[in-house]
Structure formats: structure tokens, C-alpha cells
Amino acid sequence: MEHRYHALRTIASIYRILGYIVLGLTILAVLAICGVSVISGSSLQSLSQQFGVGSRSSGIAGSIFGGLIASLFAILYGGITSISLIGIGEAIYLFIAVEENTRKTALLLENQNKNSTISAPQE
């Protein structure tokens, strides 16, 4: 059978590709957030030690904790967004598959009805 709904297949593929792109960008963003939080924490700690302001442990610990919180939000937001985009693409493929199976079943039933009326014995 020929493939129908070329536009829907294209749209579904675009959604899936966007979902995987968002997933990759989310992973990169989380790694960047963690890296920046550690770097900024150590630089803030050395800066506060030079000027004698603040406690010695609050720079790294505070920035790592803040980085973990920001990373958690990035994982949640990016993960939900990417799963939603991939799910939308898969749902479109599911609807197309249901339509194709329904069409095949209808054709088989139609052929079966034609064959049964032709080969039915005449009394």
C-alpha cells in the first residue's frame, strides 16, 4: 500500500527531531550550569578572602548548591519539554498507523464479503 499523509509524517518527524535537539541542549545546559557554578564559587571565595568579606566556606558551597538547584530546574523543564515534543511526534505516527490498519481491515472485510457472495452456493 502507498504511504498517505506525507505532511503529517513530516510534521511528526520534525517534532521528534526537535524533541531530541531540546534533550541534547538540556544536557549541555545542565553541564554548563554545573561548571559555571563551581568556577564562580571558587572565584567568589577567593575574592571574598582577598577583601575579608563573608565566611570562607560560603563561596563554593553556596554556588554549588545554587548550581544544583538551577540544574534541577533545567532538567525538569528541558526533560518535560523534550518528552512532550517526542510524544507529540509519536502520537501523530500512532494516529497514522491506526488509520492504515483500519483501512487495511476495511479492505480485507470488503474483499471477504465479495468472495463470500460470489462463492455462495445457489439453491
N, C-alpha and C positions, 0 to 999 in steps of 0.2 A: 504494500500500500504506500501511497505517496505521503510525504510529510505535509501536514497542513499547519497553518498558524505560524508562519515564519517570523512575523513581527513579535508574537508572544514569546517564541523561543529566543529571539534576540534580546528582548526585554528581560527575560528570566536569566539569561547568561550575563547581562550587564549587572543585574542585581547581585548575582553570585560573585562576579569579579570585584564589584565594589565592596562587598562584604569581606572578601579575603584581603583586599587592599586596606580596609579600615582595621582589620585584625592585625596586619603587619605593622601598620602605623601605630597602633595601640601598644604593641610590644616595644617598638622603638621609643615611643614616648615614655613608657614606664622605665625603660633602661636609662633614658636621658634624665628623667626626674630623679632617679636614684643617684646617678652620677653627679648631677649638679648639686643635690642636697649634701652629699659628702664633701665635695670640693668647697662649696660655700660655707659649710660648717667649719671646716678646718681653717679657711681663710678668716672667717669671723672670729674664731677662737684666737688666732694669732694676733688679729687686730685688737681684740679686747685685752689681750695680755700686754700689748705694747702700751696701751693707754691706761691700763689698770682699771678697766670698767668691767663689771659683771663677774660672774663666777667662772672658774676655769673649765668646768665640765658642761656648761650650758650650750656652748657653741656647737660642738659636734653632736651631742645627744639631742639637742633641740632641733637641729637641722635634719638629722636622720629620722627622728620621729615625724617631723613635718613632711619629709620626703616620702615616708611610708604612708602617711595619711593621703597625700596627694597621689601617690601611686595607686593606692586602693581605689580612690575615686576614678582615676583614669582607667584602671582595669574594669571597674564596674560599668562605666559609661561606654567605653570602647567595646567591651565584650557584649553588652546588651545591643549596641548598635550593629555590630558585625553579625551577631547571631540573627538579629531581626532581618537584616538585608539578605543573608544567605537563606533564611527561612522563607522570605517572600519569593525569592527565585525558585526554591524547591517547590513551593506551593503552586506556582504557575506551571512548573513541569508536571506536578501531580494532577492538576486540572486537565492538562493536555492529555496525559496518559489515561485518565478516566474517560475522557471523550473518545479517544481512539479505541479503547476497549469496548465502550458502549456501541460505537459504530460497527466494530467487528462482530459483536454479538448480534446486533440487529441484522447484519448481512447474512450471518450464518443461519439465524432463525428464518429469514426470508427465503434463503436457498432451501432450507429443510422443508418449509411449507410448500414450496414449488415442487420439490421432488416427491413429497408425500401425496400431493394431489395428482401428479402425473402417474405415479406407480400404484395408485389405489385401485383395487380390483373393482370392476364394474359388475353389477348384478342385474 
